[in-house]
Amino acid sequence: MIADYIKEGKIVPMEVTVALLSNAIAEALSKQGATDAGHSIPEEHKAKWSDGKGRFLVDGFPRKMDQAIKFDESVCESKFVLFLQPYQLYNAISH
């Protein structure tokens, strides 16, 4: 399904993207941060994964406010959002 959307140049529905993110986060939490390659996180960081808690960087999502609201409602509330517009920064610095 996702491949069809990409092949046709369409945007994958928000519900699908949020579900994929939710599944990936749940899987990472269940592994307590271990990677698919079997690498474990350092001992000093393991406490950060206890009690179902972890830290995640989600790059490129959300792109619109409705996606942010859906993610907050169905996955977890975002604690921090960083929105950069590099072209605006470049223009401000270069002029």
C-alpha positions in Angstrom: 0.0 0.0 0.0 2.7 2.5 1.0 4.8 1.6 -2.1 1.8 2.4 -4.3 1.3 5.8 -2.7 5.0 6.6 -3.1 5.1 5.3 -6.7 2.1 7.4 -7.6 3.6 10.5 -5.9 0.8 10.7 -3.3 1.1 11.4 0.4 0.8 8.4 2.6 -2.4 8.9 4.8 -1.7 10.3 8.2 -3.3 7.3 10.0 -0.9 5.0 8.3 2.2 7.1 9.2 1.1 7.5 12.8 0.5 3.7 13.1 3.9 3.0 11.7 5.5 5.4 14.1 3.5 4.0 17.0 4.6 0.4 16.1 8.3 1.4 15.8 8.2 3.2 19.1 6.5 0.3 20.9 9.0 -2.1 19.4 12.0 0.0 20.5 10.5 0.3 24.0 10.0 -3.5 24.2 13.7 -4.0 23.3 14.7 -1.3 25.8 16.7 0.5 23.2 18.6 -2.5 21.7 19.0 -2.2 17.9 17.8 -4.6 15.3 21.5 -5.5 14.8 21.5 -6.7 18.4 23.6 -3.8 19.8 22.6 -2.8 23.3 22.6 0.7 24.8 25.3 1.6 27.3 24.5 0.7 30.9 24.4 4.3 32.0 21.5 4.9 29.6 19.4 1.8 30.5 17.6 3.6 33.3 16.2 6.0 30.7 14.4 3.0 29.1 12.9 1.7 32.3 9.1 1.8 33.0 8.3 2.0 29.3 10.0 5.3 28.9 12.5 6.3 26.2 13.5 9.2 24.1 12.8 9.4 20.4 13.8 11.8 17.6 11.2 11.7 14.8 12.6 13.5 11.8 10.3 14.9 9.1 7.1 14.3 11.0 4.7 15.9 11.6 4.6 18.2 8.6 1.2 19.7 9.5 -0.7 20.6 12.7 -3.4 17.9 12.2 -0.6 15.3 12.1 0.9 16.6 15.3 -2.5 16.5 17.0 -3.2 13.0 15.8 0.3 11.8 17.0 -0.2 13.5 20.5 -3.7 11.9 20.8 -2.9 8.4 19.7 0.8 7.7 20.4 2.2 10.1 23.0 2.3 13.7 23.8 5.3 15.5 22.3 7.5 17.1 24.9 9.6 19.2 22.5 9.2 20.2 18.8 12.0 21.8 16.8 11.0 23.4 13.5 13.7 24.7 11.3 13.4 26.5 8.0 17.0 26.4 6.7 16.4 28.6 3.7 15.1 31.4 6.0 18.1 31.1 8.2 20.4 31.1 5.2 18.8 34.2 3.8 19.0 36.0 7.2 22.7 35.2 7.6 23.8 35.9 4.0 22.2 39.3 3.8 
